[in-house]
Amino acid sequence: MKFVHFFLIALVLGIVSPAMGQKYLQKPFTEWTVDEVKKILNEAPWADQYQSERGLAVSTMQQSAREAADNNISGSNRGNLGRGDIPAPVIIQLYSALPVRQAQVRAWQLGAKYDKMNPEEKAKFDASKANTLNCPLCKDYYIVKLTKMKDSSGAVDDGIFQTMTLENFKGKVWLGSDKGERLELFQFTPPKGAGEPAVFFFKRNREDGSPFFTPTDKEIKFLFANELRASSSNAYFYLIPASFSFKVSKMIVDGSLAF
């Protein structure tokens, strides 16, 4: 009897724990705090960051070489070689997930002091952001955004994959499940400049009309082919990992998969 009682407690905790970890979802997004918005846009379950270890290693080697050369220079010219460039972190967001879009709109609200606006001002603001919340394309596509944070050194910078096209990614980028299934990339929109996202589109439904991902999946993975991660393939090879993984159980909202 004690074992049955313990099992039931464990089962209940297992069921409610994802919701308990997402208390901000239990209130309107217009009440989310700055910290809650940052969490959704930059951390699990719908976002993640990657700091390239290969890029850091290259930067360290460059810095060591520059310091060695700098030591051989005398007088006022010492230090003119500068410091090695540390690669900027990359942020991935599952944009077709409603909480991500709500967090983006809430970030704009906070920046515009939305909470202090009168009803007419709020209505105008809401109308200007309605397309982000509704996201017509999200009904047919899983949308993933990948953004390279701006280089703080002041050097000329561009967005990740800015010089690449859909053809560069065919057969090299997928959404995958823990069951081993892969969803091919359908469309790609490159960033227009530094700090802007590269946007990846994947068809949401199978041929029978059912969604590719469901709450029965354990993980959703954004995958890069090894070929794409080779230095000869693209100029951004050192910025990306082999994959990003997201736990489906933490993305369940009101019984449905939010993605």
NUNU-50812 format. One record per residue (C-alpha): residue number from 1; residue in three letters; x, y, z; chain. Coordinates in Angstrom, 1 decimal, decimal comma. Layout:
  num  residuo      px      py      pz  cadena
  NUM      Ala       X       Y       Z       A
...
END
This chain:
  num  residuo      px      py      pz  cadena
    1      Met     0,0     0,0     0,0       A
    2      Lys     2,8     2,4     0,8       A
    3      Phe     4,4     1,6    -2,5       A
    4      Val     1,2     2,4    -4,4       A
    5      His     0,9     5,6    -2,4       A
    6      Phe     4,5     6,6    -3,2       A
    7      Phe     4,0     5,7    -6,9       A
    8      Leu     0,9     7,9    -7,2       A
    9      Ile     2,8    10,8    -5,6       A
   10      Ala     5,7    10,4    -8,0       A
   11      Leu     3,3    10,1   -11,0       A
   12      Val     1,5    13,3   -10,0       A
   13      Leu     4,8    15,2    -9,5       A
   14      Gly     6,0    13,9   -12,9       A
   15      Ile     2,8    15,2   -14,5       A
   16      Val     2,8    18,7   -12,9       A
   17      Ser     6,5    19,4   -12,8       A
   18      Pro     6,7    20,9   -16,3       A
   19      Ala     3,9    23,4   -15,5       A
   20      Met     5,4    24,2   -12,1       A
   21      Gly     8,6    25,1   -13,8       A
   22      Gln     6,7    27,5   -16,1       A
   23      Lys     4,6    29,5   -13,7       A
   24      Tyr     4,8    32,6   -16,0       A
   25      Leu     2,6    30,7   -18,5       A
   26      Gln    -0,2    30,7   -15,9       A
   27      Lys    -0,6    34,5   -16,2       A
   28      Pro    -1,2    36,8   -19,2       A
   29      Phe     2,0    37,5   -21,2       A
   30      Thr     1,2    41,2   -20,7       A
   31      Glu     2,2    40,6   -17,1       A
   32      Trp     5,5    38,9   -17,7       A
   33      Thr     8,5    40,5   -16,1       A
   34      Val    11,8    41,4   -17,8       A
   35      Asp    13,5    38,3   -16,3       A
   36      Glu    10,7    36,0   -17,5       A
   37      Val    10,9    37,5   -21,0       A
   38      Lys    14,7    37,0   -21,1       A
   39      Lys    14,3    33,4   -20,0       A
   40      Ile    11,8    32,6   -22,8       A
   41      Leu    13,9    34,3   -25,5       A
   42      Asn    17,3    33,0   -24,4       A
   43      Glu    16,9    29,8   -22,5       A
   44      Ala    15,2    26,4   -22,6       A
   45      Pro    12,6    25,2   -23,3       A
   46      Trp    12,1    27,2   -26,5       A
   47      Ala    15,5    28,8   -26,9       A
   48      Asp    19,2    28,0   -26,4       A
   49      Gln    22,6    29,6   -26,7       A
   50      Tyr    25,8    28,2   -28,1       A
   51      Gln    29,3    29,5   -27,6       A
   52      Ser    31,7    27,8   -30,1       A
   53      Glu    34,5    25,9   -28,4       A
   54      Arg    36,3    25,7   -31,7       A
   55      Gly    36,0    29,4   -32,2       A
   56      Leu    37,3    30,0   -28,7       A
   57      Ala    40,2    27,7   -29,4       A
   58      Val    41,1    29,6   -32,6       A
   59      Ser    40,7    32,9   -30,8       A
   60      Thr    43,1    31,7   -28,0       A
   61      Met    45,7    30,7   -30,6       A
   62      Gln    45,4    34,0   -32,4       A
   63      Gln    45,7    35,9   -29,2       A
   64      Ser    48,8    33,9   -28,2       A
   65      Ala    50,4    34,6   -31,5       A
   66      Arg    49,7    38,3   -31,3       A
   67      Glu    51,1    38,5   -27,8       A
   68      Ala    54,2    36,7   -28,9       A
   69      Ala    54,6    39,1   -31,8       A
   70      Asp    53,8    42,1   -29,6       A
   71      Asn    56,6    41,1   -27,3       A
   72      Asn    59,1    41,5   -30,1       A
   73      Ile    58,0    45,1   -30,8       A
   74      Ser    59,5    47,9   -28,8       A
   75      Gly    58,5    51,4   -27,9       A
   76      Ser    55,1    53,0   -28,7       A
   77      Asn    54,2    50,4   -31,3       A
   78      Arg    53,7    47,7   -28,6       A
   79      Gly    50,0    46,7   -28,3       A
   80      Asn    49,1    47,8   -31,8       A
   81      Leu    48,4    44,2   -32,9       A
   82      Gly    45,2    44,2   -30,8       A
   83      Arg    43,4    41,3   -29,2       A
   84      Gly    42,1    38,0   -30,7       A
   85      Asp    38,5    38,0   -31,9       A
   86      Ile    36,2    36,0   -29,6       A
   87      Pro    33,3    34,5   -31,6       A
   88      Ala    29,9    35,8   -30,6       A
   89      Pro    27,4    33,4   -29,1       A
   90      Val    24,6    32,1   -31,3       A
   91      Ile    21,0    32,1   -30,1       A
   92      Ile    18,3    29,7   -31,4       A
   93      Gln    14,6    30,3   -31,0       A
   94      Leu    11,7    28,0   -31,9       A
   95      Tyr     9,8    31,0   -33,2       A
   96      Ser     6,6    29,2   -34,2       A
   97      Ala     6,0    28,5   -30,5       A
   98      Leu     3,5    31,0   -29,3       A
   99      Pro     5,3    31,7   -26,0       A
  100      Val     8,4    32,9   -27,9       A
  101      Arg     6,3    35,4   -30,0       A
  102      Gln     4,5    36,5   -26,9       A
  103      Ala     7,8    37,1   -25,2       A
  104      Gln     9,0    39,1   -28,1       A
  105      Val     5,9    41,3   -28,1       A
  106      Arg     6,2    41,7   -24,3       A
  107      Ala     9,8    42,8   -24,7       A
  108      Trp     8,6    45,5   -27,1       A
  109      Gln     5,9    46,4   -24,6       A
  110      Leu     8,4    46,9   -21,8       A
  111      Gly    10,6    49,0   -24,0       A
  112      Ala     7,7    51,2   -25,0       A
  113      Lys     6,3    51,5   -21,4       A
  114      Tyr     3,1    49,8   -22,5       A
  115      Asp     1,8    49,3   -19,0       A
  116      Lys     1,6    53,1   -18,6       A
  117      Met    -0,3    53,7   -21,8       A
  118      Asn    -3,9    54,7   -22,0       A
  119      Pro    -6,4    52,3   -23,6       A
  120      Glu    -6,2    54,0   -27,0       A
  121      Glu    -2,4    53,9   -27,1       A
  122      Lys    -2,5    50,2   -26,1       A
  123      Ala    -5,0    49,4   -28,9       A
  124      Lys    -2,7    51,1   -31,4       A
  125      Phe     0,3    49,3   -30,1       A
  126      Asp    -1,5    45,9   -30,1       A
  127      Ala    -2,5    46,4   -33,7       A
  128      Ser     1,1    47,1   -34,8       A
  129      Lys     2,2    43,8   -33,2       A
  130      Ala    -0,7    41,6   -34,1       A
  131      Asn     1,1    40,0   -37,0       A
  132      Thr     3,9    38,8   -34,7       A
  133      Leu     1,4    37,2   -32,3       A
  134      Asn    -0,9    35,7   -35,0       A
  135      Cys     2,0    34,6   -37,3       A
  136      Pro     0,0    33,3   -40,3       A
  137      Leu     3,0    31,3   -41,5       A
  138      Cys     3,2    29,4   -38,2       A
  139      Lys     0,0    27,6   -39,1       A
  140      Asp     1,8    25,7   -41,9       A
  141      Tyr     5,4    25,8   -40,9       A
  142      Tyr     7,7    25,1   -38,0       A
  143      Ile     9,9    28,3   -37,9       A
  144      Val    13,3    28,4   -36,3       A
  145      Lys    15,4    31,6   -35,9       A
  146      Leu    19,1    31,5   -35,5       A
  147      Thr    20,9    34,8   -34,5       A
  148      Lys    24,5    35,7   -33,9       A
  149      Met    24,9    38,2   -31,2       A
  150      Lys    26,5    41,5   -32,4       A
  151      Asp    30,3    41,7   -32,2       A
  152      Ser    31,1    44,1   -29,3       A
  153      Ser    34,5    44,9   -30,7       A
  154      Gly    33,1    47,4   -33,2       A
  155      Ala    34,4    45,4   -36,1       A
  156      Val    32,5    45,0   -39,4       A
  157      Asp    30,0    42,3   -38,7       A
  158      Asp    27,2    40,4   -40,5       A
  159      Gly    24,4    38,1   -39,5       A
  160      Ile    25,0    34,3   -39,3       A
  161      Phe    24,5    32,7   -42,8       A
  162      Gln    24,0    36,1   -44,3       A
  163      Thr    25,8    35,2   -47,5       A
  164      Met    24,1    31,8   -47,9       A
  165      Thr    21,0    30,6   -49,7       A
  166      Leu    18,5    27,8   -49,6       A
  167      Glu    20,6    25,8   -52,0       A
  168      Asn    23,5    25,9   -49,5       A
  169      Phe    21,3    24,1   -46,9       A
  170      Lys    19,5    21,5   -48,9       A
  171      Gly    20,2    18,1   -47,4       A
  172      Lys    22,3    19,7   -44,7       A
  173      Val    19,8    21,1   -42,2       A
  174      Trp    16,9    19,3   -40,6       A
  175      Leu    14,5    19,2   -37,7       A
  176      Gly    14,6    15,7   -36,2       A
  177      Ser    12,9    13,7   -33,5       A
  178      Asp    14,2    11,2   -31,0       A
  179      Lys    12,6     8,5   -33,2       A
  180      Gly    15,2     9,1   -35,9       A
  181      Glu    12,8    10,9   -38,3       A
  182      Arg    14,0    14,0   -40,1       A
  183      Leu    12,1    16,9   -41,6       A
  184      Glu    13,7    18,5   -44,6       A
  185      Leu    14,2    22,3   -44,8       A
  186      Phe    11,6    23,9   -47,0       A
  187      Gln    12,6    27,6   -47,1       A
  188      Phe    15,3    29,9   -45,8       A
  189      Thr    15,5    33,6   -45,3       A
  190      Pro    19,0    35,0   -44,6       A
  191      Pro    19,5    38,0   -42,2       A
  192      Lys    19,9    41,4   -43,6       A
  193      Gly    22,6    42,5   -41,2       A
  194      Ala    24,4    42,0   -37,9       A
  195      Gly    22,2    40,9   -35,0       A
  196      Glu    19,4    39,9   -37,3       A
  197      Pro    18,2    36,2   -37,5       A
  198      Ala    18,5    33,6   -40,2       A
  199      Val    15,1    32,0   -40,5       A
  200      Phe    14,4    28,4   -41,3       A
  201      Phe    11,0    27,0   -42,4       A
  202      Phe     9,9    23,4   -42,2       A
  203      Lys     6,5    22,1   -43,4       A
  204      Arg     4,4    21,4   -40,3       A
  205      Asn     2,2    18,5   -41,5       A
  206      Arg     2,8    15,1   -43,0       A
  207      Glu     1,1    14,0   -46,2       A
  208      Asp    -1,9    12,7   -44,2       A
  209      Gly    -2,3    16,1   -42,6       A
  210      Ser    -1,0    15,2   -39,2       A
  211      Pro     1,7    17,3   -37,5       A
  212      Phe     5,2    16,0   -37,7       A
  213      Phe     5,9    16,5   -34,0       A
  214      Thr     3,4    15,6   -31,2       A
  215      Pro     3,5    15,5   -27,4       A
  216      Thr     4,5    11,8   -27,7       A
  217      Asp     8,0    12,8   -28,9       A
  218      Lys    10,7    13,2   -26,3       A
  219      Glu    13,0    15,6   -28,2       A
  220      Ile    13,1    18,0   -31,1       A
  221      Lys    16,5    18,5   -32,6       A
  222      Phe    17,8    21,2   -35,0       A
  223      Leu    20,5    19,4   -36,9       A
  224      Phe    23,5    20,5   -39,0       A
  225      Ala    25,3    18,1   -41,4       A
  226      Asn    29,0    17,5   -40,8       A
  227      Glu    29,6    18,8   -44,3       A
  228      Leu    28,1    22,1   -43,3       A
  229      Arg    30,3    22,3   -40,2       A
  230      Ala    33,5    21,8   -42,2       A
  231      Ser    35,6    24,9   -42,7       A
  232      Ser    35,5    24,4   -46,5       A
  233      Ser    31,7    24,5   -46,6       A
  234      Asn    30,8    28,0   -45,2       A
  235      Ala    32,3    30,9   -43,5       A
  236      Tyr    30,3    30,4   -40,4       A
  237      Phe    31,4    26,8   -39,6       A
  238      Tyr    33,0    27,7   -36,3       A
  239      Leu    29,8    29,2   -34,9       A
  240      Ile    27,5    26,2   -35,0       A
  241      Pro    27,2    22,9   -33,0       A
  242      Ala    26,2    19,6   -34,5       A
  243      Ser    22,7    20,1   -33,1       A
  244      Phe    20,5    21,9   -30,7       A
  245      Ser    18,1    19,8   -28,6       A
  246      Phe    14,8    20,7   -27,0       A
  247      Lys    12,7    18,6   -24,5       A
  248      Val     9,2    18,2   -25,7       A
  249      Ser     7,8    17,6   -22,2       A
  250      Lys     8,8    21,1   -21,2       A
  251      Met     7,1    22,6   -24,2       A
  252      Ile     3,6    21,3   -23,5       A
  253      Val     1,1    24,1   -22,8       A
  254      Asp    -2,5    23,2   -22,0       A
  255      Gly    -2,0    19,7   -23,2       A
  256      Ser    -0,6    20,7   -26,6       A
  257      Leu     2,9    21,0   -28,0       A
  258      Ala     3,8    24,7   -28,3       A
  259      Phe     5,8    24,8   -31,5       A
END
